Amino acid sequence: MNKKYLITIILSVIFSIFLISCENPFMMGVAGDYVYNIEDFGRGATPKVHYFSSFASLSSELDFINSSSVFLCHVINLSGDIVIGETDSFNFTGLGRMISIRGGRIIISDDATLEIENGATLILRDITIISDTTKAVDVGMGSTLIMEAGSNITGSGIVAVAVSGGTFIMNGGTIYNFRRIYEFAYEDGGIITINSGSHFSKNRGAIIYGREAPPGLRNTVDGNGNIISVIHNNLPFRARNTTVGERETLSITIDNNGNITGNW
């Protein structure tokens, strides 16, 4: 076999492997005419870039985003408001799949939830999520939510982020203005709820609590709800009720037996 031809075949195979794994060292953070944040995906990633201006256009591509075997990395650019209601399915799923979503606003109502499932990773950057529902975002088993600079989760709902066996990493952004509390004493509102088998870490960003904040930025109605609730066997048994400032770091891990480690 011609030596040059053999080298070409080998390089093509290597390139294909890097493309599928989102770790292509031959690309320098440009997909088409879009320059993206390399740190979202790792050095030299090659994501598929999408542009959406409505939930209808976004939902039509969710199957592709969640099932493509060629593109595991996706950048979703939003313009305007994406409104999600009770009958809308809005989830990202798939082991090793990484989705960075930015721009515009996602408005969640009618008890809808943005769900991250089955090992997927969702990165929020320069985007606002507004929710008046039971929970805005649910991070399922083995999945990851990452908040970066410019991202906000706000609204009049109960829970901003429920970590249900997954990982929530806060590198920036703000969580504020969640005002409703649950009807029952044992469900008295966790702006972030961390269930058994989950991890939460905060490196930067702010979580603003109750009476410590200006009226427009308060979490919970009267300060009785928890800013962070750690839950085991469906009951909260440890909580934090003070604002978490921009530079304060937190780390919380709870295993399936209810053992808690970390600093918070």
Backbone bond lengths (Angstrom), bond angles and torsions (degrees), N, CA, C in turn:
res aa  C-N    CA-C-N  psi(-1)  N-CA   C-N-CA  omega(-1)  CA-C   N-CA-C  phi
1 M - - - 1.468 - - 1.524 109.02 -
2 N 1.337 116.47 138.26 1.452 121.76 178.17 1.524 110.16 -56.19
3 K 1.345 116.59 131.42 1.460 121.29 -175.69 1.523 111.63 -62.71
4 K 1.339 117.94 -41.92 1.457 120.86 179.62 1.523 110.79 -64.63
5 Y 1.336 115.96 -38.01 1.469 120.62 179.07 1.528 110.43 -64.92
6 L 1.345 116.98 -40.75 1.452 122.13 178.85 1.521 110.78 -63.30
7 I 1.324 116.77 -43.82 1.470 120.71 179.27 1.519 110.17 -62.35
8 T 1.327 117.18 -39.81 1.463 121.72 179.12 1.526 110.98 -60.82
9 I 1.355 115.87 -43.61 1.463 121.06 179.51 1.529 110.07 -62.72
10 I 1.327 117.27 -45.69 1.465 121.43 -178.54 1.518 110.84 -61.37
11 L 1.341 116.77 -45.57 1.467 120.78 179.91 1.527 111.13 -63.94
12 S 1.326 116.99 -36.53 1.465 120.82 179.16 1.522 110.86 -64.96
13 V 1.339 116.24 -41.48 1.463 120.29 178.38 1.520 110.63 -64.00
14 I 1.345 116.08 -45.60 1.471 120.01 179.34 1.516 110.62 -60.43
15 F 1.331 116.87 -43.98 1.468 121.26 179.62 1.517 110.95 -60.06
16 S 1.337 116.88 -42.34 1.465 120.94 -179.57 1.524 111.16 -64.45
17 I 1.320 117.54 -39.99 1.469 121.36 179.32 1.517 110.33 -63.52
18 F 1.332 116.73 -44.51 1.455 120.24 179.49 1.515 111.34 -64.54
19 L 1.327 116.92 -37.85 1.461 120.79 -179.61 1.521 110.99 -62.86
20 I 1.331 116.19 -45.51 1.463 120.35 -178.35 1.514 111.10 -67.17
21 S 1.356 117.53 -34.12 1.461 120.41 -175.93 1.519 113.04 -88.60
22 C 1.339 118.36 2.00 1.469 123.23 -179.18 1.514 112.33 67.34
23 E 1.323 118.84 18.44 1.456 120.67 -178.38 1.526 109.63 -126.67
24 N 1.299 117.10 64.87 1.454 121.97 -177.58 1.528 110.12 -95.00
25 P 1.333 119.05 105.36 1.453 121.38 -175.23 1.513 113.45 -72.77
26 F 1.357 118.72 -8.53 1.451 120.77 -178.62 1.528 111.94 -85.85
27 M 1.350 117.65 -9.40 1.451 121.88 179.71 1.518 108.64 -107.50
28 M 1.321 116.58 147.63 1.458 119.94 -173.59 1.520 112.37 -120.77
29 G 1.310 117.38 48.38 1.446 120.25 173.10 1.510 115.06 82.91
30 V 1.333 118.26 24.83 1.463 121.36 178.41 1.526 108.67 -128.62
31 A 1.326 116.29 128.19 1.464 121.31 174.20 1.510 106.78 -122.88
32 G 1.321 116.54 107.97 1.459 119.02 -173.29 1.519 108.87 65.43
33 D 1.334 116.58 -125.67 1.465 120.18 178.55 1.527 111.25 -100.58
34 Y 1.334 117.01 14.80 1.460 120.92 -174.75 1.522 110.16 -107.88
35 V 1.317 116.83 124.03 1.459 122.08 175.90 1.524 107.58 -98.93
36 Y 1.310 117.46 120.67 1.455 121.19 -173.50 1.525 110.31 -115.50
37 N 1.313 116.52 171.85 1.453 122.47 -179.92 1.522 110.25 -78.07
38 I 1.316 116.13 109.95 1.461 120.47 -178.11 1.518 110.99 -59.58
39 E 1.362 116.68 -34.47 1.459 118.90 -176.92 1.527 112.63 -64.32
40 D 1.339 117.71 -18.58 1.456 119.80 178.17 1.523 111.81 -65.72
41 F 1.320 117.05 -33.36 1.466 120.23 -171.91 1.522 113.92 -122.66
42 G 1.310 118.11 -12.03 1.457 120.33 -174.12 1.521 109.66 107.85
43 R 1.279 116.30 162.30 1.463 122.02 -174.49 1.530 111.33 -58.84
44 G 1.311 115.77 128.82 1.449 120.56 174.10 1.511 114.83 70.07
45 A 1.328 118.70 26.57 1.462 119.88 179.60 1.525 111.29 -67.92
46 T 1.325 116.29 157.01 1.462 121.09 -179.96 1.520 110.09 -129.74
47 P 1.328 117.38 77.23 1.469 118.95 -177.02 1.519 112.69 -77.83
48 K 1.311 114.79 160.12 1.455 122.40 169.63 1.525 106.66 -86.21
49 V 1.335 117.02 129.20 1.461 121.63 -175.60 1.521 109.92 -102.76
50 H 1.353 115.92 132.77 1.460 122.64 -179.67 1.523 109.24 -123.93
51 Y 1.332 116.26 147.38 1.467 122.32 175.87 1.529 108.47 -124.99
52 F 1.338 116.59 124.01 1.462 120.98 -177.65 1.522 110.46 -132.32
53 S 1.327 115.63 144.36 1.462 120.69 177.50 1.523 112.05 -122.25
54 S 1.343 117.96 0.25 1.452 121.06 179.05 1.524 109.22 -154.43
55 F 1.345 116.21 160.71 1.459 118.75 178.53 1.520 110.73 -66.57
56 A 1.322 116.65 -32.85 1.464 119.82 179.74 1.527 110.56 -60.11
57 S 1.330 116.47 -43.91 1.464 119.02 -179.66 1.524 111.06 -71.09
58 L 1.328 116.85 -34.86 1.456 120.03 178.18 1.527 111.21 -69.25
59 S 1.334 116.78 -46.92 1.463 120.14 -176.97 1.519 112.04 -62.68
60 S 1.334 116.87 -29.39 1.459 119.46 179.80 1.524 111.78 -68.17
61 E 1.342 116.83 -19.20 1.459 120.47 -179.12 1.528 112.97 -104.50
62 L 1.345 117.41 -3.78 1.464 119.19 -175.83 1.524 112.46 -61.08
63 D 1.328 117.67 -39.65 1.462 120.51 179.37 1.521 110.90 -60.12
64 F 1.340 115.92 -42.27 1.467 119.40 178.51 1.519 110.55 -65.98
65 I 1.341 116.60 -45.71 1.459 120.80 -178.83 1.524 110.53 -60.49
66 N 1.324 117.11 -38.76 1.458 121.51 -174.81 1.521 114.29 -86.40
67 S 1.330 117.88 -8.54 1.463 118.36 -174.02 1.527 114.46 -129.59
68 S 1.333 118.44 -8.31 1.459 119.89 -176.52 1.524 111.09 -62.40
69 S 1.316 116.32 128.31 1.462 121.07 177.11 1.524 111.66 -90.17
70 V 1.321 117.45 -10.09 1.458 121.88 178.58 1.514 110.34 -89.54
71 F 1.345 116.30 -44.55 1.454 121.14 -179.18 1.523 109.76 -110.22
72 L 1.348 116.42 107.57 1.458 120.89 174.10 1.526 110.82 -91.02
73 C 1.323 117.39 -17.75 1.457 122.16 -178.65 1.518 110.10 -111.53
74 H 1.339 115.47 133.03 1.464 120.45 -177.44 1.518 110.18 -136.36
75 V 1.327 116.09 141.91 1.460 122.44 169.63 1.521 107.15 -113.12
76 I 1.337 117.08 122.30 1.462 121.88 178.06 1.512 108.26 -107.95
77 N 1.327 116.34 116.18 1.457 122.24 178.17 1.524 109.08 -102.95
78 L 1.321 116.50 122.25 1.456 121.70 -178.78 1.519 110.12 -105.16
79 S 1.319 115.32 143.17 1.464 120.76 171.35 1.522 107.13 -126.26
80 G 1.325 116.40 126.79 1.450 119.56 -176.99 1.514 111.81 83.30
81 D 1.322 116.60 -162.20 1.458 123.32 -176.04 1.522 111.01 -99.66
82 I 1.327 116.57 130.50 1.449 123.22 172.55 1.529 106.78 -101.86
83 V 1.326 117.75 114.05 1.457 122.19 -174.80 1.523 109.06 -103.21
84 I 1.338 116.45 126.50 1.460 122.46 -176.93 1.513 108.81 -119.77
85 G 1.338 117.44 126.27 1.452 122.72 -178.65 1.512 112.58 -113.82
86 E 1.319 115.93 -173.82 1.459 122.98 -172.31 1.518 113.09 -60.11
87 T 1.320 117.88 -35.48 1.465 120.59 -175.54 1.521 112.59 -89.34
88 D 1.329 117.24 -0.27 1.460 121.29 -177.69 1.522 110.56 -90.67
89 S 1.324 116.15 134.84 1.458 121.30 174.39 1.522 108.01 -95.86
90 F 1.320 116.16 122.02 1.464 119.63 -176.78 1.524 108.02 -135.28
91 N 1.331 116.39 89.66 1.445 119.98 -178.60 1.518 110.89 -140.88
92 F 1.323 113.90 152.27 1.456 121.32 173.87 1.516 107.01 -118.55
93 T 1.331 116.96 133.20 1.449 120.08 -171.12 1.523 110.94 -144.82
94 G 1.314 115.98 155.90 1.462 120.02 172.27 1.512 113.25 122.61
95 L 1.323 117.14 123.73 1.451 122.94 -179.78 1.528 110.41 -58.90
96 G 1.320 116.36 128.62 1.453 121.56 178.17 1.511 114.85 82.78
97 R 1.324 117.92 -4.34 1.464 121.10 -178.83 1.529 109.62 -81.30
98 M 1.345 117.05 132.27 1.461 122.00 -179.47 1.526 108.91 -123.55
99 I 1.323 115.98 126.64 1.463 121.50 -178.35 1.516 108.46 -125.93
100 S 1.326 117.38 123.22 1.461 122.49 173.19 1.523 107.51 -104.46
101 I 1.335 116.12 124.09 1.460 120.26 -177.50 1.519 108.71 -121.23
102 R 1.332 116.61 134.26 1.465 119.94 -172.00 1.522 110.92 -153.21
103 G 1.343 114.34 161.10 1.463 120.36 176.32 1.512 112.21 82.82
104 G 1.317 117.83 148.59 1.453 121.57 174.30 1.516 113.21 67.47
105 R 1.342 114.98 -159.53 1.461 121.31 179.81 1.524 110.00 -135.59
106 I 1.330 116.20 147.18 1.460 122.50 170.20 1.527 106.97 -110.00
107 I 1.315 117.34 119.78 1.459 122.56 -178.77 1.519 108.06 -107.71
108 I 1.337 116.72 117.05 1.460 122.49 -174.79 1.523 108.82 -110.13
109 S 1.332 117.03 126.01 1.466 121.11 -178.54 1.523 110.07 -141.20
110 D 1.335 115.88 178.64 1.471 122.47 175.40 1.521 112.78 55.28
111 D 1.339 116.03 37.24 1.457 123.26 176.74 1.523 113.92 63.67
112 A 1.308 117.05 24.29 1.460 120.50 171.58 1.527 109.00 -76.77
113 T 1.339 117.07 162.37 1.464 122.58 -179.90 1.520 108.76 -143.37
114 L 1.331 116.39 141.41 1.457 121.07 170.45 1.522 106.16 -85.13
115 E 1.340 116.80 117.57 1.457 121.36 -172.97 1.528 111.39 -111.87
116 I 1.330 114.90 136.76 1.469 122.27 175.41 1.523 106.27 -116.89
117 E 1.334 117.26 120.62 1.457 120.56 -166.83 1.525 112.18 -134.75
118 N 1.336 114.88 158.84 1.473 123.33 166.82 1.523 113.65 54.42
119 G 1.328 116.77 40.47 1.461 120.14 172.59 1.506 116.21 89.36
120 A 1.333 118.72 5.72 1.465 121.10 178.84 1.529 110.85 -75.64
121 T 1.339 116.16 159.70 1.462 122.81 175.81 1.522 108.62 -123.36
122 L 1.339 116.81 128.52 1.459 121.93 176.75 1.517 109.00 -115.86
123 I 1.334 116.61 129.47 1.464 123.11 -179.38 1.519 108.53 -113.93
124 L 1.339 117.30 124.01 1.461 122.43 177.89 1.521 108.92 -102.25
125 R 1.330 116.58 126.83 1.463 120.75 -179.91 1.532 108.27 -145.18
126 D 1.336 116.36 125.20 1.473 121.49 177.93 1.520 111.75 54.37
127 I 1.335 116.46 49.11 1.455 121.59 -179.06 1.524 108.53 -146.40
128 T 1.338 116.62 150.85 1.458 121.61 177.61 1.522 109.33 -118.24
129 I 1.335 115.90 129.40 1.456 122.13 173.69 1.523 107.77 -107.33
130 I 1.326 116.38 125.35 1.462 122.32 -179.00 1.525 107.82 -116.41
131 S 1.337 116.47 127.03 1.460 119.63 -174.96 1.517 111.13 -138.45
132 D 1.352 116.09 137.64 1.463 120.57 169.94 1.526 110.02 -117.85
133 T 1.328 116.17 27.12 1.463 122.22 -173.09 1.530 111.27 -105.34
134 T 1.324 115.71 -179.30 1.463 121.05 178.41 1.521 111.53 -59.34
135 K 1.326 117.11 -44.38 1.463 120.38 174.61 1.519 108.82 -147.89
136 A 1.325 115.63 137.47 1.459 120.65 -178.85 1.524 111.26 -76.91
137 V 1.336 116.21 -48.73 1.466 121.24 -176.37 1.520 108.72 -130.78
138 D 1.330 116.49 135.78 1.460 121.92 175.69 1.526 108.73 -120.44
139 V 1.330 115.79 123.84 1.472 121.43 -178.36 1.522 107.84 -103.55
140 G 1.335 116.28 104.97 1.453 121.85 -174.15 1.517 113.71 -77.33
141 M 1.320 115.10 178.91 1.459 122.44 -174.31 1.528 111.68 -57.42
142 G 1.327 115.61 127.14 1.455 121.62 177.62 1.507 114.75 75.47
143 S 1.326 118.49 3.58 1.466 122.45 -177.31 1.527 110.40 -102.27
144 T 1.342 116.16 169.11 1.464 120.58 -173.71 1.524 110.90 -139.17
145 L 1.323 115.73 136.88 1.459 122.91 169.14 1.517 108.07 -115.33
146 I 1.351 116.57 131.93 1.459 121.89 177.81 1.529 108.47 -124.68
147 M 1.335 116.95 121.37 1.465 121.63 173.80 1.523 108.63 -98.11
148 E 1.346 115.48 127.72 1.451 121.30 178.70 1.532 109.70 -113.90
149 A 1.318 116.00 179.94 1.461 122.14 -176.42 1.527 111.17 -56.00
150 G 1.334 115.23 140.23 1.463 120.55 176.87 1.508 114.37 85.98
151 S 1.324 118.39 -2.89 1.467 120.73 179.96 1.522 109.77 -93.65
152 N 1.345 115.83 146.13 1.457 121.92 179.58 1.525 109.19 -138.31
153 I 1.331 116.17 142.03 1.461 121.83 169.08 1.517 106.10 -123.35
154 T 1.324 116.60 120.18 1.451 120.66 -172.88 1.523 109.71 -147.87
155 G 1.335 116.20 174.70 1.450 120.09 177.57 1.512 111.46 138.44
156 S 1.318 116.01 -172.25 1.460 121.47 -178.31 1.517 111.33 -107.68
157 G 1.323 117.11 19.46 1.453 120.98 -178.96 1.513 112.73 -80.99
158 I 1.332 116.44 -167.75 1.462 121.91 -173.74 1.527 111.55 -96.16
159 V 1.325 116.81 -52.82 1.459 121.27 -176.23 1.517 109.45 -122.31
160 A 1.330 116.67 130.29 1.461 120.64 175.95 1.523 110.38 -76.16
161 V 1.329 116.15 -51.51 1.462 121.11 -178.32 1.526 109.04 -135.81
162 A 1.322 116.70 124.30 1.461 122.43 172.18 1.521 107.72 -106.15
163 V 1.325 116.47 117.98 1.464 120.99 179.35 1.527 107.19 -96.80
164 S 1.318 116.06 105.86 1.465 122.55 -170.58 1.521 110.97 -111.81
165 G 1.330 115.47 63.27 1.460 120.06 -179.12 1.512 113.13 95.75
166 G 1.331 116.89 7.99 1.455 121.51 -179.77 1.517 111.93 -116.47
167 T 1.343 115.60 -155.22 1.463 122.86 -176.73 1.523 109.52 -131.15
168 F 1.323 116.45 135.14 1.463 123.00 175.25 1.520 107.53 -121.70
169 I 1.341 115.97 119.69 1.464 122.16 179.16 1.523 108.16 -116.62
170 M 1.320 116.59 123.93 1.463 121.79 -179.26 1.528 108.71 -110.38
171 N 1.340 115.91 105.05 1.461 121.89 178.37 1.518 112.21 -100.45
172 G 1.319 117.41 -2.20 1.454 121.74 -178.96 1.513 109.72 173.20
173 G 1.328 115.81 -178.48 1.448 120.27 178.65 1.518 112.47 89.50
174 T 1.338 115.60 -175.36 1.462 121.49 -175.87 1.526 110.07 -141.14
175 I 1.324 115.75 140.02 1.467 122.54 171.10 1.525 106.80 -115.75
176 Y 1.323 116.98 123.59 1.463 118.90 -175.29 1.525 111.31 -158.41
177 N 1.341 114.29 163.88 1.464 123.97 166.98 1.518 114.94 74.17
178 F 1.327 118.70 19.40 1.459 119.96 173.31 1.522 107.95 -81.96
179 R 1.332 116.93 116.31 1.456 120.38 -167.60 1.519 114.56 -111.81
180 R 1.304 118.63 -30.16 1.460 119.28 -177.50 1.526 110.89 -70.08
181 I 1.331 116.08 152.82 1.454 120.98 171.52 1.518 108.29 -124.76
182 Y 1.318 116.38 159.51 1.457 120.74 179.12 1.531 110.96 -67.81
183 E 1.313 115.52 161.11 1.459 120.62 -179.40 1.526 112.15 -74.73
184 F 1.319 117.74 -23.97 1.450 120.36 -172.40 1.523 110.79 -110.00
185 A 1.311 115.57 149.09 1.461 120.94 -174.73 1.522 112.46 -60.03
186 Y 1.337 117.65 -36.72 1.457 119.29 -177.41 1.524 112.65 -80.24
187 E 1.324 117.32 0.68 1.459 121.59 176.77 1.525 109.31 -127.95
188 D 1.334 116.07 51.13 1.458 117.92 -169.27 1.523 113.36 -88.49
189 G 1.290 115.38 43.37 1.454 120.04 168.45 1.512 114.30 81.17
190 G 1.305 117.81 113.14 1.453 121.12 169.29 1.509 106.79 -121.99
191 I 1.318 117.53 116.17 1.461 119.84 179.97 1.525 108.74 -60.48
192 I 1.329 115.31 -37.32 1.461 121.09 167.06 1.519 106.47 -123.17
193 T 1.321 118.28 124.58 1.460 121.14 175.27 1.519 108.82 -110.56
194 I 1.323 115.58 132.09 1.453 121.65 -176.26 1.519 107.44 -118.95
195 N 1.310 116.23 108.70 1.457 122.06 -176.14 1.530 111.39 -90.60
196 S 1.311 116.35 167.33 1.463 121.64 -179.54 1.526 110.72 -52.28
197 G 1.340 115.27 139.37 1.455 120.73 179.44 1.513 113.61 80.06
198 S 1.342 116.99 23.43 1.472 121.14 -174.20 1.522 111.45 -125.08
199 H 1.352 113.85 165.04 1.470 120.30 177.70 1.524 109.81 -139.53
200 F 1.333 115.93 140.04 1.466 122.41 174.04 1.517 108.56 -132.58
201 S 1.334 116.48 131.45 1.457 119.94 173.03 1.524 109.23 -136.12
202 K 1.322 114.75 141.59 1.465 121.36 179.56 1.521 108.33 -125.04
203 N 1.336 115.00 122.59 1.454 121.40 178.82 1.525 112.01 -104.31
204 R 1.325 116.20 -41.38 1.466 122.98 174.44 1.527 107.94 -143.36
205 G 1.340 115.72 177.09 1.450 119.48 -179.04 1.515 111.05 97.31
206 A 1.332 117.61 174.45 1.465 121.99 -175.83 1.521 111.10 -135.76
207 I 1.331 115.31 142.45 1.458 122.99 172.28 1.519 105.50 -121.09
208 I 1.325 117.09 111.19 1.459 121.14 -169.27 1.521 110.16 -96.41
209 Y 1.315 116.08 130.17 1.458 121.19 -171.41 1.526 112.86 -110.99
210 G 1.328 114.16 136.07 1.457 126.08 166.04 1.503 118.39 25.75
211 R 1.327 115.55 -124.72 1.453 121.79 -171.10 1.516 113.51 -70.63
212 E 1.316 117.77 -12.05 1.455 120.55 179.66 1.519 112.12 -75.86
213 A 1.321 116.70 -12.95 1.458 121.28 -175.49 1.527 110.51 -106.67
214 P 1.339 117.35 159.47 1.463 119.63 171.61 1.523 109.80 -57.80
215 P 1.337 118.59 153.69 1.472 121.11 -175.46 1.523 114.08 -50.12
216 G 1.315 118.29 -37.42 1.456 120.13 -177.25 1.509 114.48 -75.07
217 L 1.327 117.56 -9.06 1.465 120.91 -176.11 1.519 112.38 -119.73
218 R 1.309 118.39 15.08 1.455 120.69 -173.41 1.529 112.43 -78.80
219 N 1.310 114.85 137.21 1.454 121.26 168.92 1.524 108.70 -91.67
220 T 1.310 117.80 131.08 1.459 127.44 -178.73 1.525 111.77 74.29
221 V 1.303 116.29 153.82 1.461 122.71 -174.96 1.514 112.17 -67.10
222 D 1.314 117.15 -50.61 1.457 119.99 -170.14 1.518 113.61 -128.85
223 G 1.319 116.55 14.44 1.453 118.69 178.97 1.517 114.04 85.90
224 N 1.339 118.72 -0.61 1.458 120.46 -178.88 1.526 112.76 -83.40
225 G 1.311 116.75 -23.23 1.458 118.93 178.94 1.514 110.68 -74.96
226 N 1.327 117.00 158.88 1.456 121.84 -178.01 1.518 110.72 -90.98
227 I 1.320 116.19 139.96 1.456 118.41 175.42 1.530 109.92 -73.73
228 I 1.325 117.03 -36.35 1.464 122.08 174.13 1.529 107.70 -134.84
229 S 1.309 117.12 126.70 1.463 122.10 175.84 1.520 109.56 -118.57
230 V 1.327 116.84 129.51 1.456 121.58 172.61 1.525 107.14 -100.97
231 I 1.326 116.18 126.67 1.464 121.69 -169.02 1.522 110.29 -120.84
232 H 1.334 114.91 134.54 1.467 121.17 175.01 1.518 107.76 -138.49
233 N 1.335 116.44 134.87 1.471 121.67 -176.10 1.531 111.29 54.33
234 N 1.342 114.95 38.99 1.465 123.03 175.53 1.525 114.11 68.11
235 L 1.332 118.00 11.66 1.461 120.47 178.57 1.531 109.82 -125.76
236 P 1.352 117.81 130.83 1.464 119.35 175.61 1.519 110.03 -69.86
237 F 1.349 117.12 131.13 1.452 118.26 179.75 1.520 111.90 -130.36
238 R 1.325 116.30 7.57 1.455 119.88 171.94 1.517 107.59 -158.81
239 A 1.339 116.90 141.15 1.460 119.47 -175.29 1.521 110.73 -148.98
240 R 1.324 115.09 160.44 1.460 122.22 172.18 1.514 107.77 -125.28
241 N 1.330 116.62 137.39 1.457 120.86 -174.68 1.519 113.06 -132.21
242 T 1.329 116.62 41.36 1.465 121.05 174.29 1.519 108.50 -135.45
243 T 1.327 114.43 152.20 1.457 120.05 179.22 1.527 110.86 -57.41
244 V 1.327 116.15 140.30 1.461 122.56 175.53 1.522 106.92 -104.35
245 G 1.336 116.83 111.08 1.455 121.66 -173.24 1.513 114.07 -74.16
246 E 1.319 115.03 171.24 1.463 122.99 -174.55 1.524 112.71 -54.71
247 R 1.315 117.60 -43.48 1.464 120.38 -173.81 1.527 113.56 -99.89
248 E 1.310 117.27 0.98 1.463 119.79 179.38 1.523 109.93 -77.79
249 T 1.308 116.35 134.94 1.464 120.69 179.22 1.525 109.74 -104.08
250 L 1.323 114.80 144.48 1.458 122.23 177.95 1.518 109.33 -133.73
251 S 1.315 115.50 153.53 1.458 120.58 172.84 1.517 108.06 -150.63
252 I 1.325 116.36 123.40 1.463 121.19 -178.73 1.526 108.37 -135.68
253 T 1.306 116.25 126.61 1.466 121.71 173.05 1.520 108.13 -130.39
254 I 1.315 116.84 131.57 1.465 121.14 174.53 1.525 108.15 -125.27
255 D 1.326 115.80 125.33 1.461 118.33 -179.56 1.531 110.12 -86.13
256 N 1.325 115.32 -179.42 1.472 119.59 -175.01 1.524 113.07 -71.03
257 N 1.343 116.45 -10.56 1.461 120.23 177.18 1.528 112.34 -97.66
258 G 1.320 116.12 2.24 1.457 119.98 178.96 1.510 114.87 88.42
259 N 1.337 118.76 9.54 1.457 121.75 178.13 1.519 109.91 -80.71
260 I 1.336 117.32 130.03 1.454 122.59 -175.94 1.526 109.38 -110.06
261 T 1.336 116.14 134.16 1.462 121.95 172.34 1.524 108.36 -130.27
262 G 1.344 115.42 161.37 1.459 119.74 178.41 1.516 111.55 121.95
263 N 1.337 115.22 -176.55 1.455 121.43 178.22 1.514 109.86 -125.08
264 W 1.339 115.34 120.22 1.463 119.38 178.07 1.515 110.61 -162.06
